[in-house]
Structures are given as C-alpha cells and as structure tokens.
C-alpha cells in the first residue's frame, strides 16, 4: 500500500490517535474545526456589501442556490490546510478521524473535496479518546461513502442558516433602527428560544392566583394510631362554603374503611444524554449548560473516563452488555461507591430498559457512561479530577450503576372512606408507602429520589374508622416557574408543547414534532443561550434565565411583523428535515430550497407590515454586533471556522 494520511478534527485528537496507533496507519494531520467556510454575502454579490438599507428585504441567496466556499481565515487554519493539501497530493489512502457527528463528517469531507482528493477514503468512528477505543476504531475502518448523507445534513444546516439568519438579521436591524446599539441577530434557533423565555415571563406577570381548598381529616381505626385522609379531587374545590360544610360533615363520622395494599416496583431512570445531563446539573447545582458541556469535554478529552458527550441518545447497544461487570467492578473500587453491594448486574433490554439496538440504530454515539476501556486504571484517573469534575463523574457513574441494579420495591397502601354530605358522598383517601427493597435507589443520593410517603399504621379492610379534626386548608395556585438553563434546554427539545392546540392540523403537527429532537442540537443549545445573554436579550438571575427589556421588545415587535419567527415548531420541523437528509430520505438541496422559501416569505411579511419604512427603535442593550457592521454590511464577529469542542 502507498502513502496513507489521517485527518483529525483538532490537535488533541491527533495527539490521542498518535498515542493509540502511532503512525502505522499513516501520517497524522489535524484540522482546526472547519478549515473551509462559506463566503460572505458581499463576496458573492457586491451589491450586498453596501448599505443594508438598500437591500434590507432581499433574500441573501446566491443565484447558484448555495454559497461557494473558501479556506478559513482563522489564525492557523491556512497552515493546517496547506499541510493537509500537500500530503493528499501523494496519498493513496486517507482516514478521516473527526468527531462522530454530522459536523465532524462534514469537516472531513469538505477538506477532501477542496483538495480534490480522488483516492481511497475511510472513516474511523470512535466515541472515546482512550487508546483501546481508538485502536478498535482503526481496526474497523468504514468507507467514507457510508457517511455522505450525514455530511450533507451538516452542509444543509450551514447553507440554510447563512441564508436565513443573515437575510433576516439585516432586515431586523434596519427595521428596528439599531445601528447605534448593535446588529439585531435573528436565527432559526435563537429567536424562538428567546420567544420561549419571553412568553414564560409574560405568563408569570399575567398570572392571577386562584384560591382553592383541600379538606382534611384524622382517621382512627379500633383505637389505633391516627392518620390523615384528604379529599382533593382533580377539579379543585373553589367553593369555600362547600369546603367548610364538608369539613364539618367529617366530624364524628364513622364508616367502613377500604384498605388495599399493592406491591409495586419502580425501574431505574434512563441513562444520560447531554440535554438530560444539563437539566440535572442545572437543577441540582445551578450550572449553566455551557459549564456542564465544558466539564464533560474534560472528562472525555483530558481524563478519558467517559464516552462522547454530545449525545442525544439515552440507550446503549446490546453489544455493550458484556462491559457491565468490568465497569461495575471498577466503580465499586472508588471510595464513593465501595460500600455498594452489587454482585450480578441486572440487564434491562428494549425501549423500557437501557440496552436497545433499535433505539441506537443509525446513531453515531449513544448514552453518556463511564468509559470501559480505562476501568483498569480508574482510581488513578479519578484522583486527577477536580471537585466539579468528580461531582459530574459521580452523577454519571451512579446513574449507570442504578441502571444495572434491581428495581426499587415497595408496598403501597391505600385507605379510603366515603363521607356523605346532602345527597352525595365524597371519598377521602390516605396513601402510604413502605420500602421493601431499596434496589437501585441505594446508589442515588437524596436529590435523585422521589419523595416517599410515610407508611400508614396497621389498618384492616372493611373495619369501621372514626373521623375527627375536619379542616379546610386554603391554598393558592402558583405561577409557572422561570426557566433555569436545564429547563430551557428541555423546552427547546420539546417544541411540540408550544403548538397552539386550537389551530387546524394541530394534532398531526404535535405528533410529528414529538418524533423530532426539537430546536438546536446538543452541541449548540448551550451556546445559543449564552449568545442571547451576551447580546443583551436575556440575562442570568440566580439559577434562572430571564428576558431583558430589549429581548421582550424584540419578540413583541416580531409577533406583529413576522410571528412565524417566534414559533419553535417551525424550526423543529426544519431540524427534522435535516435529520431526514442524514438518513437519505430528503436531499440537501431540497432542505436549503425549503428554508430559503420560508425566509423569502417572512421577508415579504416584514416588508408589508413595515410599510412606510419608519424604524421602530428597541430599548438599548449590550452586545449584538457593531454599528460599523450594520452600516457597511455583515462582518463576522469571531470565527465560524473553528468549531468549539
């Protein structure tokens, strides 16, 4: 075989590959994220480089349908591309060893296309950065043609976003006359994300608490210990007089007590993907999505103790069942888990379990779990983790251990008694749970456990019980909570929740959106939130993210000018189309054409509503671009050439 070249996505990846396989598969050269980028509007059409006012409602789409490409101008990118290009001139085989997601596929393939490489090309797919994982990947090289559709999905996303985001950013900046206070960035993902937060704030402000009542009583059977029963129907009690009458009716009432005890089981929670992990860390520790991802990258890249972090799958392939004993044994060797008793892992297959081939079919990466290939030296690697890294690893490890432990088993006792009032009877209920086997809950700390109900005293079915101490408890409904970052990431995932159920075809749209992965991707949601904060549209307050006056004003204006921009459902459907490109069900150009058509329609709507051209100034805020960029044409702030890892 002639000369062979390996292309990695970044320098740390090249170092890991070199340590794992040396140079026996070829010369190892690293990229720097995207070494090839799209040209800017002004480079494609000189008219677009002038004043934004002259073409503010024009679709910034090249006549060819796609933006041509050019080498990245990011510092250092040119030298890296030059080295790769020179090496490929004499190479007979190339192995692309970039990240196993659609952007990673695109990074490798666009380099080969730019360099006009015509030789053999293979793909090394690995979800860990340890030597064993990488060696296994190079022992199972796959033709790069298998991933053409994945790269096409990345290209469709990049082309569509450039057309959509830049066209609407120009229009919004002109319409809102914000040149002195920065460019108003509009995006398929960030604008509906901001709208989600603004609508929640509006819900909170407009919320009117409602007073309702719960009727309680003390029960006692055969002189035994007293227990509390409640009448708390699904339809809340709003009538205070009725609640008072019912609480009076229970005084001294005696009737047969219906008692049932059922043994129940609760399975362990799902394994983590990145969004669910970000939600958990946000709720428990108040971490931002960005902080969680950065720590995950350290566990994956630096310490190599976990698998690939940018996952949106909560299952493992059934082939990894064989790894459970190795991982469990290693984790039990850590002081935090060494008191745990688990001799034989319990395996749960299928959608209701944790190992499911059907659930990971077509996915490049799977659930985030401890890396089996470094378990032999886990104690040494664990000792090198800092405090936050240990907290995060412990959370991932405990969830994995829980997944292979027995069910939590408990006895649930329900006691019911019917109290008459006038012509009806009202059922008062008491429920108590008694743990039988802790199972997986033995490994999860209290923050992960659902509140347990206290057990009831010994009760006999059918025997009379005496009620006393009737009382009516006054309560108030609560406003919906503000989003923390984890909750907002979940809202971005669950775009179907924001569909107006009264609109025509809502049911079908909701079902379709439930099958999508929402708006954005695991790799971009945290940066979307962070970007909105830096641009002055949102701010962080304690553990929550809240819209600024500027952000609320923008969404308020867009609700009139172009309401479709604020709807997460539209963007989620386009994300679904991108996934279809990855599977080959839809072509790349079809998605670009569709999003461009949507953009043209929105621009027309903004132009029609804007009418006279009178600018509507938003409240001032920090960030968002520069006045120079607004007047002279779009100029990038920072590089899109280097993909953050």
N, C-alpha and C positions, 0 to 999 in steps of 0.2 A: 504494500500500500504506500502511496506517495505521502505528501505533506498533509497534516491534519491540523486544524485550528479550533480552539474552544473559545466561544464568546460568552462572557458573563455579563450580568446587568450592572454590577458595581464592583469596586475594588475589594471589599470584604468578601464578596462571593468568590472572586478569583483566588483570594488567599485560602479560603476553605477548600476549593476544588484542588488547588495545588497541594495542600496538606493531605488531602484524601487520596488522590490518584497520581500525584506527581505530574510528569509531562508525557507519560506513556500514551495518552490519548491525543497528544498534540500540544502545540504552543497555546498558552492561556492568555487571553487578552480581555480586558474589562471595558465595558461601555461606561456610561455615566447617566443612567436613565435614558431618556430619548435623545440619541445623538442626531436624529433627524426630526425637524419640526416643520410646521406649516408656515407658509409665507403669510405676511400680514396683508390686510385689505389694500393698503396703499401700494404695496409691491405688486399686486395683481392688477389693480386699476388705479392709475394716477389720480383720477378724479376723486377717489375715496380718501386720498391723502390730504385733501384741502379742508376747508371749513366744514365742520359737522352740520351746520345749519343747512347747507345746500343739498345734502343728500340724507337728511336725518330719517326719512321714512322709506329709504331704499333698502331692499334686501341685499346684504353684502355677500353675494354668492357669485363666484366666478362663472363665466359662460360655460366652461367645461363641466360644471356641476360639482367639482371638488377643488379645494385649494392645492396648488402644487407645493412641493416640499423643498427644503433647503437644509444644509448642515446647521446644527445648533450653534448659536453664538455664545453659549455658556462657557465660562472660563474653563479651559482644559479639555472641552469636548472636541475641539478641532484636532488636537494632537492625538487623542484616542481614536478618532475616526480615521485619521491618516494612517496610523499603525495597523488598524484592522484592515483597511483597504489594501495596503501594501502586502500584508500577509495573505489575503484572499487571492491575490493575483496568481500565486503559485500553489495554492491549496487544492487538493483533490477531494478533501472531505472537511466539513465544518460541523461542529456540535454546538448547538445553541443551549446554553445552560442558564438562562434568565429565569426570573420568578415564574411560578406555575399559574399565572392568571392571564386574562386577556391582554393586559398592558405588557406583561412580560413576553408573551408570544409576539405582539406587535413590535416591540423594541428589537427583537432579534431579526424578524423577517424584513423589517424596513431597512435594516443595515445591509442585509444580503441583497435586497432589491436595489438600494442606492449604489452598492459596489458592483452590481451586475454579475453577481456570482452565479455560476452555472453548474457547479459540481454537486457531489452528494451532500445532502444536508440532513442532520438528525437532531433530535430533541432529547435532552436529559431532564427528566422531571423529578424533582425532589422537594419534599415538604419539611425537611430538616436540614441543618447545616453541619451535622456531625459527620465524621469520616465514613461510618458504616452506611448511613443513608445515601450519601453521595456516591460511594462505591457501588451500591446496589443500583442506583440510577444509571451509572455509566455501564453497568453490566446488562442493562435492559433498555438500550437506546431505541427510540422510536422514530420513524420517518417524520420529518418536519411537516410533510403534507397533511398529516393527521390533524394538525392544529391550524390549518389555513383559515377555517371558519372562525376560530377564536380570535385570531389576529384581525380578521375582517370586522368582527364586532368592536374591537378596540378602535379600528380606523373609522367605523361608522360613528362611534361615540365622539371621537375627536373632531371629525369634519362637521358633524351636526352641531356640536357645541360652539365651534368657531362661528358658524353661520348664524345660529340662533342667538347666542349670547352677545356677540359684538354688534349685530344689527339692532337688537333691542336695547342694548346699553347706550348706543348712540342716540336712538330715538328718545329714551327716557331722560338722558342728560340734557338734551335740547329742550324737551317739553317742560322739564322742571327747572330749567334755567339755573343749573347748579355748577357752572364752570368755576365760580369763585370758591366753591366748597367741595370740589372733587367730582369725579365721574360717578354716576349712579349705575352701579353694576347690576345688570339683570341676568339671571341664569335659569336654566331649566330646573335646577335643583335648589339653588339658594333662595330664589324668590318664593316658591311655595313653602319652603321651610320657614322663612320669615313670616309668611302668612299664617302658618300653624300657630306660631308663638303669639302673634298679634290677636288672632281670634280667641285664643285662650285668655289673654289679658282682658279682652272685651267681655268675655263670659263672666270673668271674676267681677269686673266693675258693675255689670248689669245684674248680677245675681241678687235675688231677693230671697232671703231665708224664709222658710216655711216652718211654722210651729206644728209639731205633731206629738203624739203621746204613745207611750208604751205602758200597759197595765201589768203590774207585777203582784205576786202573792207568795206567801210562805206556805209550804205544804208539809204535812206531817202524817206518817202512817204508823198506826199501832204504837203511839208514844215514842217513836224513834227520833232520829236526828232530823231537824228541819232542812228543807231545801227550797230553792227559788224556782218558781214557774213564771212564765211570761205569756201574755197574749200580744203578739207582734206580727200582725198579718202583712202580706206583701203590699197591699194597698194601705198606706199609712193612715193612722187614726188622726183625723184633723179636728174632730168634734170634741171639745173639752168636756162638754156636759155628758156626752156618751161615755167618755173615759172615766169620768168621776162616778157615774152610775154603775159601770161595770166593776170598778174597784170597790165600790160599796157592796155589790152583789156577792163578791167572793167571801166576805166576812162571815165566818162560821159555816160556810157551805161544806157539806160532806157528800162525797160521791166516789164511785169506783175508780181506781187508778189503773190505767192501761200501761203496762210495763213490757217493753221488749228490749232484748239485748242481742246485738248482732256483732259477730267477729268480723272486723274489716282489715284490709291490707292497703298500704299505700306504697306505690313503687317509687324508686329514687328519681330525682329530677333528671332532665336531659343533660347531656354534656354541653360544653360551651362552644358557641361560635363567637365571632368578635362582637356583634351587636349585643348579644345577651350578656357577655362578659363586661362590656362597657356599661350596660344598665346596672349590673350588680355592683360594680365598683363605684358608680355614681351614687347609688342609693346608700351603700354601706359607708363609704369613706369620703364621699363628696368629690371624687376625682373627675376631672374632665375626660372626655373621650380621647382627646389628644394625649393626655398623660398616660392613660391606660395603654394606648397603642404604642407609645414610646417605650414603656416598660416591657410590653410584650415583645417588641423588637429586640430589646436587650436580652430577654430570656431565650429568644430564638437565635439571634445572630451572635451575640457575645458569649453567652453561657451555654447555649445549645441544649437546654434542659426541657424545652417544649417544642411542639410541632408548629408548622406555619401559622402565623397569627391572623392573616387577613381572610379568614374563612367565614362562610355564611351557611355552614352545614353543621348540624348537631349530632351527626351519626359517624360511626366508623365502619369500614368494610369488614365483612365477616372473616377475612383473612387475618385480621389483627386480633382475633380471639386468642390465638396462640401466645400473644405477648402479655396477656393479663397477669400471669403468675410472676413473670420477670419484673413487671412494673410494681405490682403489689408488694413483692418481697423487698424491693429497693426502697419503696416509700416507707415501709414499716421499719426500715433501718434508720430513718430520721427520727430525731428526738420528739418531734411534734406528733408523730404517728406511732411511736414504738410500743405504746400500750394497747394498740388496736388488735383485736382478735379476729383474724380472717384467714382461715386455713385453705379454703377452697373457693375461688371466685365463682360467683353465680352469673351466668351469661344470659342476657335477655336479647333475643333477636327480633327483627321486624320493626315496623313503624312505632309500635308501642314500647320498644326496647331501646338499645343503644348500638347494636351491631346490625346493620341493614344494608345489603348490597344494592337493593332497589333505590334506597334513599341517597346513595352516593354515586349512582350511575351518571356518567358524564361530567362529574365534578373533578377539578384538578386537585382540590385539597379538601380535607374533612375536618372533623371536630378538633378543637384545641385540647391536647392531652400531653402528659409527660412523654418525653422522647425515649422510647425503649432502648435506643442504641447507646445511651450514655448511663444507663442504670447501674452498670458495674462500678462506676466512679461517682455516683450521685452525691454521696456525702461530701466529697471534696469540692464539687462544683457548687453545691448548696451553700457551703461555708463562704464562698466568694460573693454571694448575693448580698446586696444592701437591704436595708429594712423594708422598703416598699416592694422590692423585687421578691423578697421572701413572702410577704403578705400575699402577693399576687400568685406566686407559685403554689403556696399552701392552699389557696382557694381552688386553683385548677386541679391540684392533686387530690384534695378532699372530695371534689365532685367526681373525679374518676373512681376513687375508692368506693364512694357511695354507689356508683353505677354497677359495681360488681359485688355488692353486699346484699344480704337478704332483705326482703320487704320489712317495713315497719308494720307491726301487727298490734291491733288494739281492740278492746271491746267497747262498743258504743251503745250506751243505754239511753233509751228514750222513755220518758214518763209523761202521760197525757191525761188530762181531766177536763170534762165539758162542764162549763158553768152556764146555767140558764139566766137569761135576762129578757123579760117580757115573753115574746113568742119564739125566741131563738136561743141557741146555745153557742158558746164561744170556747174554743179549745185552747187551754193553757198548756204549755209544753216546757219540760226541763230535759236537757241533754247533758250527759257526762261521758267522758272517755277515760278508760283505764288502759295504759300501755301494757302489752303482754311481752312483745319482743321489740327492742329498740331497732335492730337491724341497721340499715344504712344511716339512721339518724345518730348513731353513736359517733360518726366521724364528722358530721357537720355541726358547727357551733350554733349557739342560740339564734344568731342573726339569720340563719337559713331555715329555722324550724317554724312551722305554722303554730300559732298559739294553741296550746292544749286546753281543753275544757277540763275542769276538775271532775273527778268521779262523783257519782251520786251515792248517797247512803244505801244500805241494803233495802230493796223495795220488793213487794210481792204483787204480781199481776192480779188484777181483779179485786184486791182488798181495798176497803174504803180509805180515803185520805181526807184530812180536815184542812181546810184553807183558812188562813188568817193574814193579818197585816197587809190587806189590799192597799195598793197605792198606785197613783198615776204619775209616771215620770214624764216631765216635759222635756222635749228635745227640739233641736233646730237642724234643718238640713244644712249641709255645708257646701260652700262654693267649690268648684273643681280646683285642684291644686295647680300651682305653676309647674311648668316642666323643669325637672333637673336635666342634665345633659343626657343621662341614660334614658329618661322618659321621652325626650325629644327624638333620640335615635330610634326608639321603638315606634314613635309616631311616624317617622319617616319611612320605616319598614311597612307600617300598616296603613298605607294610603287609602285603602278601601273604607276605612272608618270615616273619611271626610266626604264621602259621596252623599249628595242630597237624596234621601230615600224617596222623595216625592217626585223626582224628575223622571221623565219617560225612560224606560230601559234600565232603571237603577239596579234592579235585582241582578240582571245579567252582568252589568258592569262591576258590581260588588263581587260577584263570584269570580270574575276574571281577574280582578285586582288581588283577590285573596291568593291566587296562584302565582302572582308576581312577587318580586323582592322589594317592592316599594320604590322610593326615590333615592337616588345615590347608590353607592356601593359601600361595603365595609371599609374600603381603603380611602373613601372620600368624605364620609358623613362628618367625622370629627373636624376635618379641615373646613368643611362648609360652615359649621357652627362657629369655628374660630374666626373664619373670614368675615362673617356677618358682624361679629363683635368688633373686630379691628376696623371695619368700615363704618362703625358708629350706628348700625341699625339695631343691634342688640347689645345687652350688657350682662355681665355675670353679677348676681346679687346673692351672697351666701352660697347655697347649693343650687340655686336656680338660674335660669336664663330668662331675661325679660326684655321686651322690645323697648327701644328708646322712642322719644317723641318723633324723631326723624324716621325711624323704621315704621312706626304706626302711620305717619303721614304718607309715606310711600305706598304702603299697602292700601290705605284708604283711597288714594288717587287711582291706583291701578284697578281697584274694584270697579271704578267708574269707566276708566279708559280701556282697560283690557283685562276683564275679570278672569279669563282663562289662564293668565299668567300666575294667578294666585292659587290655582287648584292643583293639589298634589296628584289627583287622579290622572290628569293629562300626562304629567311627567312619568308617573309609574307605568302607564301604558307604553310609553316610548322605551323605558328600561326593559319592559317585556319584549319589545321588538328587537332590542339589542341582544337579549338572550336567545331569541329565535335565530338571529344571524349566527351566533356561536354554534347552534345545532344544525345550521344549514337549511332551516325551514324558510328563511327570508334572506334576500340578497342585501348586501351592504348598500348598494346604490338606492334600493327601494326605501330603506330607512332614512337615508340622507334626503331623498326627494320628499318623503313624507314630512319630516321635521321642517324642511325649508318651506314647504307649502303652508304648514301651520304658522310659521314665522311671518310669511308674507301676509297671511290673513290677519294676524294680530297687528302688524304694522298698519294695515289698512284701517283697522278698527281704531287704533290710536290716532291716526291722522284725521279720521272722520270726527271723532269726539273732540280732538284738539281744536278743530275748526279754524278759528281766527288766527291760530298760531301764538296766542297770548301765553306766555310762560307762567307756570304755577310753581312758585318757589317753595321748596321744602324747608323745614327747620334746619339750621346748621348742625353739623356734626363732624366728628373727626374721621379721618381716613377716607377711602373710596377713590383715590386717584389724585390727579393734579389738574390745575386749571390749564396748564400747557397741553396736557393730553386732550382735554376737552376741546380746545380751540384748534389745535393743529392736526388732530387726528389721533387715532388709537396708538398709544405707545405702551409697550408691556411694562408692568411693574414687577420686577423679579423675573426669573426664568421659568418657562414651562419645559425647558429642555431636560432638566434634571428631575427625575421622579423621586419624591420623598419616600424614604424607606424607614 
